[in-house]
Amino acid sequence: MLSQEDFIGMLNDMQAHVEKTIKITDELVAELDDKELRFKLIALRQTKYVHLETMNALATLIKKNMRESGVTPASIASS
């Protein structure tokens, strides 16, 4: 069974991965001349941004529940 600490670690890893993906996508959009490909990458970036916002909301919810239950939160990226 997945522990809360394991889940928090996975969430942190996923947030870092999505942030890196957004950064790389931004760099690619700035470098490309192909307008259609840029639009596709921008759509991908928007999707990843929604994923990041969702993970940030989940991290906030976990922190709130941990505080209410008296558990010391592990390192969760601040939202």
N, CA and C atoms as an extended XYZ file, in Angstrom:
237
Properties=species:S:1:pos:R:3:atomname:S:1:resname:S:1:resid:I:1 pbc="F F F"
N         0.837       -1.176        0.000 N   MET     1
C         0.000        0.000        0.000 CA  MET     1
C         0.887        1.247        0.000 C   MET     1
N         0.462        2.246       -0.715 N   LEU     2
C         1.209        3.491       -0.851 CA  LEU     2
C         1.028        4.331        0.409 C   LEU     2
N         2.145        4.713        1.016 N   SER     3
C         2.050        5.556        2.207 CA  SER     3
C         1.857        7.017        1.797 C   SER     3
N         1.428        7.811        2.751 N   GLN     4
C         1.235        9.231        2.481 CA  GLN     4
C         2.557        9.890        2.100 C   GLN     4
N         3.630        9.503        2.760 N   GLU     5
C         4.952       10.055        2.441 CA  GLU     5
C         5.369        9.691        1.018 C   GLU     5
N         5.094        8.441        0.610 N   ASP     6
C         5.413        8.022       -0.758 CA  ASP     6
C         4.606        8.835       -1.768 C   ASP     6
N         3.340        9.042       -1.475 N   PHE     7
C         2.480        9.815       -2.372 CA  PHE     7
C         2.979       11.250       -2.491 C   PHE     7
N         3.363       11.843       -1.378 N   ILE     8
C         3.874       13.214       -1.397 CA  ILE     8
C         5.163       13.284       -2.222 C   ILE     8
N         6.021       12.304       -2.067 N   GLY     9
C         7.248       12.258       -2.868 CA  GLY     9
C         6.961       12.147       -4.353 C   GLY     9
N         6.003       11.299       -4.702 N   MET    10
C         5.615       11.151       -6.106 CA  MET    10
C         5.012       12.447       -6.641 C   MET    10
N         4.210       13.108       -5.841 N   LEU    11
C         3.588       14.369       -6.243 CA  LEU    11
C         4.658       15.434       -6.484 C   LEU    11
N         5.643       15.502       -5.598 N   ASN    12
C         6.748       16.455       -5.786 CA  ASN    12
C         7.500       16.174       -7.084 C   ASN    12
N         7.772       14.894       -7.355 N   ASP    13
C         8.462       14.515       -8.584 CA  ASP    13
C         7.647       14.892       -9.823 C   ASP    13
N         6.347       14.647       -9.767 N   MET    14
C         5.480       14.973      -10.899 CA  MET    14
C         5.427       16.479      -11.136 C   MET    14
N         5.347       17.252      -10.071 N   GLN    15
C         5.326       18.708      -10.211 CA  GLN    15
C         6.624       19.203      -10.853 C   GLN    15
N         7.753       18.684      -10.416 N   ALA    16
C         9.042       19.089      -10.986 CA  ALA    16
C         9.117       18.712      -12.467 C   ALA    16
N         8.634       17.525      -12.804 N   HIS    17
C         8.651       17.072      -14.201 CA  HIS    17
C         7.783       17.971      -15.082 C   HIS    17
N         6.593       18.307      -14.620 N   VAL    18
C         5.684       19.143      -15.403 CA  VAL    18
C         6.262       20.556      -15.546 C   VAL    18
N         6.848       21.090      -14.489 N   GLU    19
C         7.476       22.412      -14.575 CA  GLU    19
C         8.601       22.408      -15.611 C   GLU    19
N         9.393       21.347      -15.632 N   LYS    20
C        10.488       21.226      -16.612 CA  LYS    20
C         9.925       21.111      -18.024 C   LYS    20
N         8.854       20.359      -18.196 N   THR    21
C         8.227       20.207      -19.500 CA  THR    21
C         7.712       21.544      -20.017 C   THR    21
N         7.097       22.329      -19.147 N   ILE    22
C         6.596       23.650      -19.534 CA  ILE    22
C         7.756       24.542      -19.969 C   ILE    22
N         8.845       24.513      -19.233 N   LYS    23
C        10.010       25.338      -19.570 CA  LYS    23
C        10.588       24.941      -20.930 C   LYS    23
N        10.747       23.655      -21.166 N   ILE    24
C        11.282       23.170      -22.435 CA  ILE    24
C        10.348       23.539      -23.588 C   ILE    24
N         9.049       23.391      -23.369 N   THR    25
C         8.073       23.739      -24.400 CA  THR    25
C         8.158       25.226      -24.734 C   THR    25
N         8.291       26.071      -23.732 N   ASP    26
C         8.435       27.510      -23.965 CA  ASP    26
C         9.676       27.809      -24.810 C   ASP    26
N        10.774       27.131      -24.506 N   GLU    27
C        12.010       27.331      -25.272 CA  GLU    27
C        11.832       26.894      -26.723 C   GLU    27
N        11.164       25.770      -26.935 N   LEU    28
C        10.932       25.288      -28.294 CA  LEU    28
C        10.049       26.243      -29.088 C   LEU    28
N         9.003       26.759      -28.451 N   VAL    29
C         8.106       27.692      -29.125 CA  VAL    29
C         8.876       28.929      -29.570 C   VAL    29
N         9.769       29.410      -28.725 N   ALA    30
C        10.543       30.604      -29.053 CA  ALA    30
C        11.521       30.359      -30.203 C   ALA    30
N        11.982       29.125      -30.366 N   GLU    31
C        13.005       28.819      -31.371 CA  GLU    31
C        12.427       28.403      -32.722 C   GLU    31
N        11.181       27.958      -32.769 N   LEU    32
C        10.630       27.395      -34.005 CA  LEU    32
C        10.072       28.457      -34.942 C   LEU    32
N        10.241       28.191      -36.226 N   ASP    33
C         9.658       29.059      -37.243 CA  ASP    33
C         8.339       28.498      -37.766 C   ASP    33
N         8.114       27.205      -37.597 N   ASP    34
C         6.899       26.539      -38.090 CA  ASP    34
C         5.706       26.942      -37.218 C   ASP    34
N         4.816       27.741      -37.811 N   LYS    35
C         3.688       28.288      -37.063 CA  LYS    35
C         2.752       27.194      -36.539 C   LYS    35
N         2.464       26.194      -37.356 N   GLU    36
C         1.549       25.118      -36.948 CA  GLU    36
C         2.131       24.320      -35.777 C   GLU    36
N         3.409       24.029      -35.857 N   LEU    37
C         4.056       23.293      -34.768 CA  LEU    37
C         4.089       24.126      -33.488 C   LEU    37
N         4.312       25.423      -33.621 N   ARG    38
C         4.285       26.302      -32.440 CA  ARG    38
C         2.917       26.268      -31.769 C   ARG    38
N         1.844       26.305      -32.576 N   PHE    39
C         0.496       26.251      -32.008 CA  PHE    39
C         0.254       24.931      -31.272 C   PHE    39
N         0.758       23.846      -31.831 N   LYS    40
C         0.606       22.543      -31.168 CA  LYS    40
C         1.369       22.510      -29.850 C   LYS    40
N         2.557       23.083      -29.852 N   LEU    41
C         3.345       23.124      -28.617 CA  LEU    41
C         2.710       24.033      -27.575 C   LEU    41
N         2.114       25.110      -28.021 N   ILE    42
C         1.426       26.002      -27.084 CA  ILE    42
C         0.229       25.285      -26.458 C   ILE    42
N        -0.491       24.500      -27.270 N   ALA    43
C        -1.614       23.717      -26.732 CA  ALA    43
C        -1.103       22.694      -25.718 C   ALA    43
N         0.016       22.058      -26.015 N   LEU    44
C         0.625       21.104      -25.074 CA  LEU    44
C         1.018       21.813      -23.784 C   LEU    44
N         1.596       23.005      -23.905 N   ARG    45
C         1.995       23.774      -22.726 CA  ARG    45
C         0.783       24.100      -21.864 C   ARG    45
N        -0.306       24.496      -22.495 N   GLN    46
C        -1.518       24.820      -21.738 CA  GLN    46
C        -2.041       23.594      -20.990 C   GLN    46
N        -1.997       22.450      -21.635 N   THR    47
C        -2.429       21.209      -20.990 CA  THR    47
C        -1.543       20.903      -19.782 C   THR    47
N        -0.237       21.041      -19.957 N   LYS    48
C         0.692       20.787      -18.850 CA  LYS    48
C         0.481       21.799      -17.719 C   LYS    48
N         0.169       23.044      -18.084 N   TYR    49
C        -0.078       24.056      -17.066 CA  TYR    49
C        -1.316       23.692      -16.238 C   TYR    49
N        -2.355       23.168      -16.897 N   VAL    50
C        -3.555       22.725      -16.175 CA  VAL    50
C        -3.197       21.567      -15.238 C   VAL    50
N        -2.357       20.652      -15.708 N   HIS    51
C        -1.916       19.545      -14.857 CA  HIS    51
C        -1.175       20.074      -13.632 C   HIS    51
N        -0.304       21.066      -13.851 N   LEU    52
C         0.456       21.639      -12.739 CA  LEU    52
C        -0.470       22.320      -11.740 C   LEU    52
N        -1.442       23.063      -12.227 N   GLU    53
C        -2.399       23.715      -11.331 CA  GLU    53
C        -3.187       22.680      -10.526 C   GLU    53
N        -3.551       21.584      -11.153 N   THR    54
C        -4.275       20.515      -10.463 CA  THR    54
C        -3.405       19.898       -9.367 C   THR    54
N        -2.141       19.649       -9.683 N   MET    55
C        -1.236       19.084       -8.678 CA  MET    55
C        -0.996       20.068       -7.540 C   MET    55
N        -0.913       21.351       -7.847 N   ASN    56
C        -0.756       22.360       -6.795 CA  ASN    56
C        -1.979       22.379       -5.872 C   ASN    56
N        -3.168       22.259       -6.458 N   ALA    57
C        -4.388       22.214       -5.651 CA  ALA    57
C        -4.400       20.963       -4.770 C   ALA    57
N        -3.976       19.847       -5.328 N   LEU    58
C        -3.911       18.604       -4.550 CA  LEU    58
C        -2.908       18.735       -3.409 C   LEU    58
N        -1.762       19.339       -3.680 N   ALA    59
C        -0.750       19.540       -2.627 CA  ALA    59
C        -1.302       20.413       -1.510 C   ALA    59
N        -2.045       21.456       -1.879 N   THR    60
C        -2.651       22.332       -0.875 CA  THR    60
C        -3.657       21.569       -0.026 C   THR    60
N        -4.465       20.748       -0.657 N   LEU    61
C        -5.453       19.944        0.063 CA  LEU    61
C        -4.775       18.960        1.019 C   LEU    61
N        -3.711       18.337        0.568 N   ILE    62
C        -2.987       17.382        1.417 CA  ILE    62
C        -2.400       18.101        2.627 C   ILE    62
N        -1.779       19.268        2.380 N   LYS    63
C        -1.200       20.024        3.494 CA  LYS    63
C        -2.272       20.409        4.511 C   LYS    63
N        -3.414       20.854        4.014 N   LYS    64
C        -4.512       21.248        4.911 CA  LYS    64
C        -4.974       20.054        5.743 C   LYS    64
N        -5.168       18.913        5.105 N   ASN    65
C        -5.614       17.717        5.822 CA  ASN    65
C        -4.572       17.234        6.825 C   ASN    65
N        -3.294       17.365        6.473 N   MET    66
C        -2.240       16.945        7.394 CA  MET    66
C        -2.212       17.861        8.616 C   MET    66
N        -2.381       19.169        8.399 N   ARG    67
C        -2.400       20.106        9.533 CA  ARG    67
C        -3.583       19.814       10.453 C   ARG    67
N        -4.748       19.556        9.847 N   GLU    68
C        -5.943       19.285       10.647 CA  GLU    68
C        -5.831       17.989       11.427 C   GLU    68
N        -5.084       17.012       10.875 N   SER    69
C        -4.942       15.747       11.560 CA  SER    69
C        -3.748       15.734       12.504 C   SER    69
N        -2.976       16.832       12.511 N   GLY    70
C        -1.830       16.925       13.422 CA  GLY    70
C        -0.586       16.260       12.902 C   GLY    70
N        -0.554       15.854       11.641 N   VAL    71
C         0.633       15.214       11.045 CA  VAL    71
C         1.525       16.319       10.497 C   VAL    71
N         2.835       16.176       10.689 N   THR    72
C         3.779       17.143       10.148 CA  THR    72
C         3.924       16.912        8.655 C   THR    72
N         3.593       17.913        7.836 N   PRO    73
C         3.703       17.728        6.384 CA  PRO    73
C         5.136       17.541        5.940 C   PRO    73
N         5.325       16.655        4.998 N   ALA    74
C         6.642       16.489        4.368 CA  ALA    74
C         6.816       17.613        3.358 C   ALA    74
N         7.907       17.612        2.698 N   SER    75
C         8.186       18.672        1.719 CA  SER    75
C         7.240       18.566        0.532 C   SER    75
N         6.295       19.475        0.486 N   ILE    76
C         5.396       19.576       -0.658 CA  ILE    76
C         5.645       20.941       -1.275 C   ILE    76
N         5.826       20.976       -2.588 N   ALA    77
C         6.080       22.250       -3.260 CA  ALA    77
C         4.988       23.241       -2.900 C   ALA    77
N         5.380       24.461       -2.595 N   SER    78
C         4.389       25.460       -2.211 CA  SER    78
C         3.550       25.859       -3.395 C   SER    78
N         2.294       26.137       -3.123 N   SER    79
C         1.392       26.485       -4.212 CA  SER    79
C         1.041       27.940       -4.184 C   SER    79
